[in-house]
Amino acid sequence: MIQEAAADPALKQELEDRLTTLKQEVEEFIALQEIPKLAEDVHQDLVTQNEALLAEINKILENGSLALDQLENSELFTTINEATSLINRIEALGQKSIHRGAFLLWEKIFLIFSIFDKLLKLLWISEDGV
């Protein structure tokens, strides 16, 4: 995958764009201030995971551009998998009666996870050479 991105400027740019978008979404999520009581614990867990993810993204996006050697050696996938496991807790909470604030928080969380999903699919497609 890394070799393909190194050889294909379009693929490298797409990876860089997705990481930049993910970084912006993570920063917005971390900055959220109005957290419903019901979601405070889960939100804090997600903030912790997102801070770890942001650190990995910052390593990979060296000087504002994609550093492929950093991507190869990063813990990005581990961090994403850990954050993804929290989605089960969110879904469990979603089955409880929630108010508007909690709904908006979860909507933002799902947006972040959809970006994770797109990034992972892009990386897996690149790895398979499809």
OpenMM code with the backbone's topology and positions (N, CA, C; nanometers):
from openmm import Vec3, app, unit

residues = "MET ILE GLN GLU ALA ALA ALA ASP PRO ALA LEU LYS GLN GLU LEU GLU ASP ARG LEU THR THR LEU LYS GLN GLU VAL GLU GLU PHE ILE ALA LEU GLN GLU ILE PRO LYS LEU ALA GLU ASP VAL HIS GLN ASP LEU VAL THR GLN ASN GLU ALA LEU LEU ALA GLU ILE ASN LYS ILE LEU GLU ASN GLY SER LEU ALA LEU ASP GLN LEU GLU ASN SER GLU LEU PHE THR THR ILE ASN GLU ALA THR SER LEU ILE ASN ARG ILE GLU ALA LEU GLY GLN LYS SER ILE HIS ARG GLY ALA PHE LEU LEU TRP GLU LYS ILE PHE LEU ILE PHE SER ILE PHE ASP LYS LEU LEU LYS LEU LEU TRP ILE SER GLU ASP GLY VAL".split()
positions = [
    Vec3(0.0814, -0.1185, 0.0000),
    Vec3(0.0000, 0.0000, 0.0000),
    Vec3(0.0863, 0.1257, 0.0000),
    Vec3(0.1862, 0.1301, 0.0869),
    Vec3(0.2718, 0.2475, 0.0976),
    Vec3(0.3468, 0.2684, -0.0334),
    Vec3(0.3960, 0.1582, -0.0920),
    Vec3(0.4688, 0.1684, -0.2176),
    Vec3(0.3773, 0.2201, -0.3289),
    Vec3(0.2520, 0.1736, -0.3291),
    Vec3(0.1574, 0.2188, -0.4309),
    Vec3(0.1292, 0.3677, -0.4169),
    Vec3(0.1112, 0.4133, -0.2935),
    Vec3(0.0860, 0.5559, -0.2712),
    Vec3(0.2080, 0.6386, -0.3099),
    Vec3(0.3265, 0.5839, -0.2858),
    Vec3(0.4488, 0.6551, -0.3234),
    Vec3(0.4603, 0.6668, -0.4752),
    Vec3(0.4116, 0.5646, -0.5453),
    Vec3(0.4207, 0.5634, -0.6914),
    Vec3(0.3036, 0.6344, -0.7587),
    Vec3(0.1947, 0.6542, -0.6864),
    Vec3(0.0737, 0.7134, -0.7446),
    Vec3(0.0410, 0.8439, -0.6727),
    Vec3(0.0776, 0.9571, -0.7308),
    Vec3(0.0530, 1.0861, -0.6659),
    Vec3(-0.0949, 1.1108, -0.6355),
    Vec3(-0.1848, 1.0608, -0.7203),
    Vec3(-0.3281, 1.0802, -0.6963),
    Vec3(-0.3723, 1.0053, -0.5707),
    Vec3(-0.3241, 0.8831, -0.5532),
    Vec3(-0.3574, 0.8049, -0.4344),
    Vec3(-0.2994, 0.8707, -0.3098),
    Vec3(-0.1770, 0.9167, -0.3198),
    Vec3(-0.1147, 0.9846, -0.2064),
    Vec3(-0.1943, 1.1093, -0.1692),
    Vec3(-0.2375, 1.1860, -0.2683),
    Vec3(-0.3151, 1.3072, -0.2420),
    Vec3(-0.4494, 1.2729, -0.1789),
    Vec3(-0.5133, 1.1660, -0.2265),
    Vec3(-0.6413, 1.1250, -0.1691),
    Vec3(-0.6246, 1.0851, -0.0225),
    Vec3(-0.5208, 1.0091, 0.0085),
    Vec3(-0.4930, 0.9730, 0.1476),
    Vec3(-0.4691, 1.0979, 0.2321),
    Vec3(-0.3904, 1.1891, 0.1794),
    Vec3(-0.3602, 1.3128, 0.2515),
    Vec3(-0.4874, 1.3941, 0.2759),
    Vec3(-0.5733, 1.4050, 0.1746),
    Vec3(-0.6988, 1.4793, 0.1890),
    Vec3(-0.7886, 1.4168, 0.2951),
    Vec3(-0.7973, 1.2850, 0.2934),
    Vec3(-0.8822, 1.2170, 0.3922),
    Vec3(-0.8264, 1.2322, 0.5335),
    Vec3(-0.6970, 1.2240, 0.5477),
    Vec3(-0.6365, 1.2443, 0.6794),
    Vec3(-0.6568, 1.3876, 0.7276),
    Vec3(-0.6478, 1.4834, 0.6377),
    Vec3(-0.6697, 1.6231, 0.6740),
    Vec3(-0.8142, 1.6450, 0.7179),
    Vec3(-0.9089, 1.5863, 0.6453),
    Vec3(-1.0502, 1.5955, 0.6833),
    Vec3(-1.0734, 1.5300, 0.8183),
    Vec3(-1.0162, 1.4129, 0.8373),
    Vec3(-1.0291, 1.3422, 0.9642),
    Vec3(-0.9723, 1.4260, 1.0777),
    Vec3(-0.8582, 1.4877, 1.0554),
    Vec3(-0.7956, 1.5723, 1.1573),
    Vec3(-0.8886, 1.6869, 1.1970),
    Vec3(-0.9493, 1.7521, 1.0992),
    Vec3(-1.0409, 1.8622, 1.1278),
    Vec3(-1.1611, 1.8153, 1.2085),
    Vec3(-1.2178, 1.7011, 1.1710),
    Vec3(-1.3337, 1.6476, 1.2427),
    Vec3(-1.2973, 1.6103, 1.3862),
    Vec3(-1.1814, 1.5507, 1.4044),
    Vec3(-1.1363, 1.5126, 1.5383),
    Vec3(-1.1171, 1.6367, 1.6243),
    Vec3(-1.0557, 1.7400, 1.5683),
    Vec3(-1.0347, 1.8638, 1.6434),
    Vec3(-1.1673, 1.9274, 1.6833),
    Vec3(-1.2658, 1.9247, 1.5934),
    Vec3(-1.3981, 1.9782, 1.6251),
    Vec3(-1.4631, 1.8981, 1.7375),
    Vec3(-1.4504, 1.7663, 1.7309),
    Vec3(-1.5104, 1.6828, 1.8347),
    Vec3(-1.4465, 1.7102, 1.9704),
    Vec3(-1.3148, 1.7179, 1.9741),
    Vec3(-1.2440, 1.7430, 2.0996),
    Vec3(-1.2871, 1.8766, 2.1591),
    Vec3(-1.3185, 1.9739, 2.0739),
    Vec3(-1.3551, 2.1081, 2.1196),
    Vec3(-1.4992, 2.1188, 2.1695),
    Vec3(-1.5805, 2.0156, 2.1512),
    Vec3(-1.7194, 2.0218, 2.1975),
    Vec3(-1.7243, 2.0528, 2.3466),
    Vec3(-1.8123, 2.1444, 2.3844),
    Vec3(-1.8223, 2.1863, 2.5241),
    Vec3(-1.9521, 2.1424, 2.5912),
    Vec3(-2.0630, 2.1480, 2.5209),
    Vec3(-2.1928, 2.1176, 2.5797),
    Vec3(-2.2229, 1.9688, 2.5643),
    Vec3(-2.1873, 1.8929, 2.6666),
    Vec3(-2.2045, 1.7482, 2.6638),
    Vec3(-2.3174, 1.7106, 2.7595),
    Vec3(-2.4186, 1.6400, 2.7117),
    Vec3(-2.5267, 1.5965, 2.8002),
    Vec3(-2.4735, 1.5032, 2.9090),
    Vec3(-2.5318, 1.5124, 3.0282),
    Vec3(-2.4896, 1.4286, 3.1414),
    Vec3(-2.4851, 1.2812, 3.1025),
    Vec3(-2.5852, 1.2374, 3.0298),
    Vec3(-2.5960, 1.0966, 2.9916),
    Vec3(-2.4743, 1.0485, 2.9129),
    Vec3(-2.4115, 1.1387, 2.8397),
    Vec3(-2.3029, 1.0992, 2.7498),
    Vec3(-2.1646, 1.1408, 2.7982),
    Vec3(-2.1527, 1.1975, 2.9177),
    Vec3(-2.0237, 1.2508, 2.9627),
    Vec3(-1.9128, 1.1463, 2.9670),
    Vec3(-1.9408, 1.0290, 3.0217),
    Vec3(-1.8371, 0.9259, 3.0325),
    Vec3(-1.7907, 0.8782, 2.8951),
    Vec3(-1.8858, 0.8498, 2.8094),
    Vec3(-1.8516, 0.8036, 2.6753),
    Vec3(-1.7787, 0.9142, 2.5999),
    Vec3(-1.8259, 1.0377, 2.6165),
    Vec3(-1.7600, 1.1499, 2.5490),
    Vec3(-1.6140, 1.1609, 2.5927),
    Vec3(-1.5887, 1.1484, 2.7224),
    Vec3(-1.4507, 1.1592, 2.7703),
    Vec3(-1.3639, 1.0467, 2.7144),
    Vec3(-1.4189, 0.9262, 2.7076),
    Vec3(-1.3447, 0.8150, 2.6466),
    Vec3(-1.3121, 0.8454, 2.5003),
    Vec3(-1.4102, 0.9005, 2.4297),
    Vec3(-1.3876, 0.9338, 2.2892),
    Vec3(-1.2884, 1.0480, 2.2727),
    Vec3(-1.2917, 1.1448, 2.3631),
    Vec3(-1.1939, 1.2535, 2.3576),
    Vec3(-1.0535, 1.1960, 2.3734),
    Vec3(-1.0368, 1.1049, 2.4686),
    Vec3(-0.9060, 1.0424, 2.4900),
    Vec3(-0.8600, 0.9692, 2.3638),
    Vec3(-0.9496, 0.8907, 2.3046),
    Vec3(-0.9155, 0.8189, 2.1815),
    Vec3(-0.8862, 0.9157, 2.0671),
    Vec3(-0.9657, 1.0216, 2.0585),
    Vec3(-0.9460, 1.1192, 1.9513),
    Vec3(-0.8165, 1.1968, 1.9684),
    Vec3(-0.7763, 1.2225, 2.0914),
    Vec3(-0.6477, 1.2889, 2.1144),
    Vec3(-0.5324, 1.1994, 2.0685),
    Vec3(-0.5442, 1.0691, 2.0957),
    Vec3(-0.4419, 0.9745, 2.0486),
    Vec3(-0.4419, 0.9688, 1.8957),
    Vec3(-0.5610, 0.9668, 1.8378),
    Vec3(-0.5727, 0.9652, 1.6923),
    Vec3(-0.5133, 1.0920, 1.6321),
    Vec3(-0.5413, 1.2062, 1.6928),
    Vec3(-0.4880, 1.3334, 1.6442),
    Vec3(-0.3352, 1.3343, 1.6484),
    Vec3(-0.2781, 1.2783, 1.7545),
    Vec3(-0.1319, 1.2708, 1.7643),
    Vec3(-0.0749, 1.1862, 1.6503),
    Vec3(-0.1403, 1.0739, 1.6195),
    Vec3(-0.0945, 0.9885, 1.5094),
    Vec3(-0.1081, 1.0600, 1.3752),
    Vec3(-0.2202, 1.1281, 1.3551),
    Vec3(-0.2409, 1.2006, 1.2296),
    Vec3(-0.1352, 1.3091, 1.2138),
    Vec3(-0.1062, 1.3797, 1.3227),
    Vec3(-0.0048, 1.4854, 1.3161),
    Vec3(0.1327, 1.4301, 1.2805),
    Vec3(0.1640, 1.3091, 1.3282),
    Vec3(0.2910, 1.2460, 1.2902),
    Vec3(0.2928, 1.2138, 1.1410),
    Vec3(0.1792, 1.1640, 1.0931),
    Vec3(0.1695, 1.1214, 0.9539),
    Vec3(0.1678, 1.2412, 0.8592),
    Vec3(0.1001, 1.3482, 0.9014),
    Vec3(0.0944, 1.4696, 0.8194),
    Vec3(0.2064, 1.5632, 0.8619),
    Vec3(0.3251, 1.5260, 0.8278),
    Vec3(0.4448, 1.6001, 0.8638),
    Vec3(0.4540, 1.7271, 0.7797),
    Vec3(0.4638, 1.8417, 0.8446),
    Vec3(0.4733, 1.9707, 0.7742),
    Vec3(0.3587, 1.9910, 0.6758),
    Vec3(0.2400, 1.9413, 0.7122),
    Vec3(0.1221, 1.9631, 0.6291),
    Vec3(0.1070, 1.8707, 0.5100),
    Vec3(0.1984, 1.7760, 0.4914),
    Vec3(0.1828, 1.6814, 0.3812),
    Vec3(0.2076, 1.5393, 0.4306),
    Vec3(0.1539, 1.4452, 0.3568),
    Vec3(0.1579, 1.3047, 0.3958),
    Vec3(0.2999, 1.2500, 0.3938),
    Vec3(0.3440, 1.1989, 0.5089),
    Vec3(0.4748, 1.1339, 0.5201),
    Vec3(0.4496, 0.9831, 0.5195),
    Vec3(0.4696, 0.9208, 0.4048),
    Vec3(0.4350, 0.7793, 0.3895),
    Vec3(0.5115, 0.6898, 0.4853),
    Vec3(0.6365, 0.7221, 0.5145),
    Vec3(0.7123, 0.6394, 0.6081),
    Vec3(0.6507, 0.6457, 0.7477),
    Vec3(0.5937, 0.7601, 0.7833),
    Vec3(0.5277, 0.7728, 0.9130),
    Vec3(0.3974, 0.6928, 0.9158),
    Vec3(0.3260, 0.6894, 0.8038),
    Vec3(0.2023, 0.6122, 0.7959),
    Vec3(0.2314, 0.4647, 0.8157),
    Vec3(0.3365, 0.4172, 0.7517),
    Vec3(0.3727, 0.2759, 0.7606),
    Vec3(0.4040, 0.2355, 0.9046),
    Vec3(0.4657, 0.3247, 0.9808),
    Vec3(0.5072, 0.2940, 1.1173),
    Vec3(0.4110, 0.3455, 1.2238),
    Vec3(0.2973, 0.3976, 1.1833),
    Vec3(0.2066, 0.4599, 1.2803),
    Vec3(0.1178, 0.3565, 1.3492),
    Vec3(0.0567, 0.4018, 1.4558),
    Vec3(-0.0412, 0.3202, 1.5267),
    Vec3(-0.1817, 0.3676, 1.4930),
    Vec3(-0.1966, 0.4286, 1.3766),
    Vec3(-0.3250, 0.4832, 1.3347),
    Vec3(-0.4337, 0.3769, 1.3369),
    Vec3(-0.4046, 0.2600, 1.2820),
    Vec3(-0.5066, 0.1560, 1.2736),
    Vec3(-0.5461, 0.1049, 1.4115),
    Vec3(-0.4490, 0.0900, 1.5000),
    Vec3(-0.4787, 0.0473, 1.6366),
    Vec3(-0.5670, 0.1498, 1.7051),
    Vec3(-0.5329, 0.2759, 1.6908),
    Vec3(-0.6104, 0.3828, 1.7530),
    Vec3(-0.7520, 0.3863, 1.6974),
    Vec3(-0.7656, 0.3718, 1.5666),
    Vec3(-0.8988, 0.3705, 1.5060),
    Vec3(-0.9789, 0.2514, 1.5564),
    Vec3(-0.9170, 0.1357, 1.5662),
    Vec3(-0.9882, 0.0181, 1.6160),
    Vec3(-1.0334, 0.0358, 1.7601),
    Vec3(-0.9492, 0.0966, 1.8426),
    Vec3(-0.9881, 0.1216, 1.9811),
    Vec3(-1.1048, 0.2194, 1.9875),
    Vec3(-1.0989, 0.3231, 1.9061),
    Vec3(-1.2083, 0.4202, 1.9035),
    Vec3(-1.3359, 0.3558, 1.8508),
    Vec3(-1.3217, 0.2689, 1.7527),
    Vec3(-1.4377, 0.2025, 1.6956),
    Vec3(-1.5071, 0.1132, 1.7981),
    Vec3(-1.4316, 0.0527, 1.8879),
    Vec3(-1.4940, -0.0325, 1.9895),
    Vec3(-1.5870, 0.0475, 2.0807),
    Vec3(-1.5609, 0.1763, 2.0925),
    Vec3(-1.6496, 0.2603, 2.1735),
    Vec3(-1.7861, 0.2789, 2.1086),
    Vec3(-1.7951, 0.2569, 1.9790),
    Vec3(-1.9218, 0.2756, 1.9105),
    Vec3(-2.0277, 0.1815, 1.9667),
    Vec3(-1.9871, 0.0646, 2.0123),
    Vec3(-2.0825, -0.0285, 2.0718),
    Vec3(-2.1437, 0.0293, 2.1983),
    Vec3(-2.0615, 0.0974, 2.2774),
    Vec3(-2.1140, 0.1629, 2.3976),
    Vec3(-2.2113, 0.2737, 2.3602),
    Vec3(-2.1787, 0.3457, 2.2556),
    Vec3(-2.2662, 0.4543, 2.2120),
    Vec3(-2.3992, 0.3986, 2.1635),
    Vec3(-2.3931, 0.2899, 2.0864),
    Vec3(-2.5161, 0.2282, 2.0383),
    Vec3(-2.6007, 0.1784, 2.1540),
    Vec3(-2.5365, 0.1238, 2.2570),
    Vec3(-2.6101, 0.0779, 2.3742),
    Vec3(-2.6787, 0.1952, 2.4438),
    Vec3(-2.6083, 0.3058, 2.4556),
    Vec3(-2.6697, 0.4249, 2.5147),
    Vec3(-2.7812, 0.4787, 2.4269),
    Vec3(-2.7639, 0.4645, 2.2960),
    Vec3(-2.8641, 0.5140, 2.2026),
    Vec3(-2.9969, 0.4430, 2.2159),
    Vec3(-2.9961, 0.3235, 2.2729),
    Vec3(-3.1196, 0.2496, 2.2918),
    Vec3(-3.1987, 0.3025, 2.4108),
    Vec3(-3.1345, 0.3816, 2.4948),
    Vec3(-3.2032, 0.4442, 2.6069),
    Vec3(-3.2721, 0.5701, 2.5572),
    Vec3(-3.3616, 0.6204, 2.6373),
    Vec3(-3.4276, 0.7461, 2.6036),
    Vec3(-3.3248, 0.8582, 2.6113),
    Vec3(-3.3130, 0.9344, 2.5040),
    Vec3(-3.2141, 1.0414, 2.5019),
    Vec3(-3.2810, 1.1741, 2.4692),
    Vec3(-3.2156, 1.2800, 2.5034),
    Vec3(-3.2683, 1.4117, 2.4687),
    Vec3(-3.1888, 1.4699, 2.3527),
    Vec3(-3.2272, 1.5847, 2.3057),
    Vec3(-3.1715, 1.6454, 2.1848),
    Vec3(-3.0196, 1.6634, 2.1910),
    Vec3(-2.9669, 1.7078, 2.3036),
    Vec3(-2.8229, 1.7309, 2.3153),
    Vec3(-2.7433, 1.6036, 2.2951),
    Vec3(-2.7899, 1.4944, 2.3535),
    Vec3(-2.7212, 1.3666, 2.3371),
    Vec3(-2.7287, 1.3215, 2.1917),
    Vec3(-2.8438, 1.3431, 2.1307),
    Vec3(-2.8577, 1.3056, 1.9901),
    Vec3(-2.7574, 1.3802, 1.9036),
    Vec3(-2.7410, 1.5098, 1.9261),
    Vec3(-2.6459, 1.5885, 1.8473),
    Vec3(-2.5025, 1.5415, 1.8693),
    Vec3(-2.4693, 1.5067, 1.9937),
    Vec3(-2.3358, 1.4550, 2.0226),
    Vec3(-2.3121, 1.3253, 1.9459),
    Vec3(-2.4073, 1.2343, 1.9517),
    Vec3(-2.3907, 1.1065, 1.8834),
    Vec3(-2.3865, 1.1239, 1.7325),
    Vec3(-2.4613, 1.2194, 1.6822),
    Vec3(-2.4563, 1.2476, 1.5390),
    Vec3(-2.3139, 1.2867, 1.4978),
    Vec3(-2.2492, 1.3691, 1.5789),
    Vec3(-2.1116, 1.4115, 1.5519),
    Vec3(-2.0162, 1.2916, 1.5611),
    Vec3(-2.0365, 1.2069, 1.6603),
    Vec3(-1.9530, 1.0880, 1.6769),
    Vec3(-1.9646, 0.9975, 1.5541),
    Vec3(-2.0863, 0.9753, 1.5073),
    Vec3(-2.1046, 0.8900, 1.3903),
    Vec3(-2.0415, 0.9515, 1.2663),
    Vec3(-2.0413, 1.0832, 1.2558),
    Vec3(-1.9739, 1.1488, 1.1440),
    Vec3(-1.8248, 1.1166, 1.1463),
    Vec3(-1.7644, 1.1249, 1.2634),
    Vec3(-1.6222, 1.0936, 1.2766),
    Vec3(-1.5961, 0.9481, 1.2389),
    Vec3(-1.6809, 0.8577, 1.2874),
    Vec3(-1.6598, 0.7171, 1.2551),
    Vec3(-1.6824, 0.6880, 1.1073),
    Vec3(-1.7699, 0.7634, 1.0421),
    Vec3(-1.7872, 0.7421, 0.8979),
    Vec3(-1.6610, 0.7827, 0.8226),
    Vec3(-1.5933, 0.8864, 0.8711),
    Vec3(-1.4663, 0.9257, 0.8093),
    Vec3(-1.3611, 0.8181, 0.8342),
    Vec3(-1.3570, 0.7623, 0.9580),
    Vec3(-1.2661, 0.6506, 0.9871),
    Vec3(-1.2899, 0.5387, 0.8868),
    Vec3(-1.4185, 0.5050, 0.8693),
    Vec3(-1.4550, 0.3942, 0.7822),
    Vec3(-1.4078, 0.4192, 0.6391),
    Vec3(-1.4302, 0.5393, 0.5885),
    Vec3(-1.3867, 0.5723, 0.4525),
    Vec3(-1.2352, 0.5642, 0.4398),
    Vec3(-1.1645, 0.6139, 0.5402),
    Vec3(-1.0186, 0.6093, 0.5369),
    Vec3(-0.9695, 0.4650, 0.5374),
    Vec3(-1.0268, 0.3824, 0.6236),
    Vec3(-0.9858, 0.2418, 0.6286),
    Vec3(-1.0141, 0.1714, 0.4964),
    Vec3(-1.1309, 0.1975, 0.4377),
    Vec3(-1.1630, 0.1354, 0.3091),
    Vec3(-1.0637, 0.1784, 0.2024),
    Vec3(-1.0300, 0.3061, 0.2011),
    Vec3(-0.9325, 0.3548, 0.1034),
    Vec3(-0.7987, 0.2856, 0.1228),
    Vec3(-0.7556, 0.2730, 0.2468),
    Vec3(-0.6275, 0.2087, 0.2740),
    Vec3(-0.6316, 0.0609, 0.2386),
    Vec3(-0.7420, -0.0076, 0.2678),
    Vec3(-0.7518, -0.1496, 0.2344),
    Vec3(-0.7567, -0.1695, 0.0839),
    Vec3(-0.8287, -0.0835, 0.0126),
    Vec3(-0.8346, -0.0941, -0.1331),
    Vec3(-0.6951, -0.0754, -0.1908),
    Vec3(-0.6221, 0.0205, -0.1387),
    Vec3(-0.4862, 0.0455, -0.1866),
    Vec3(-0.3975, -0.0753, -0.1615),
    Vec3(-0.4149, -0.1371, -0.0468),
    Vec3(-0.3331, -0.2517, -0.0094),
    Vec3(-0.3606, -0.3711, -0.0998),
    Vec3(-0.4876, -0.3893, -0.1383),
    Vec3(-0.5247, -0.5009, -0.2242),
    Vec3(-0.4925, -0.4746, -0.3705),
    Vec3(-0.4597, -0.3504, -0.4021),
    Vec3(-0.4274, -0.3158, -0.5396),
    Vec3(-0.5482, -0.3054, -0.6295),
    Vec3(-0.6669, -0.2892, -0.5703),
    Vec3(-0.7903, -0.2795, -0.6491),
    Vec3(-0.8145, -0.1366, -0.6886),
] * unit.nanometer
topology = app.Topology()
chain = topology.addChain("A")
for resn in residues:
    res = topology.addResidue(resn, chain)
    for name in ("N", "CA", "C"):
        topology.addAtom(name, app.Element.getBySymbol(name[0]), res)
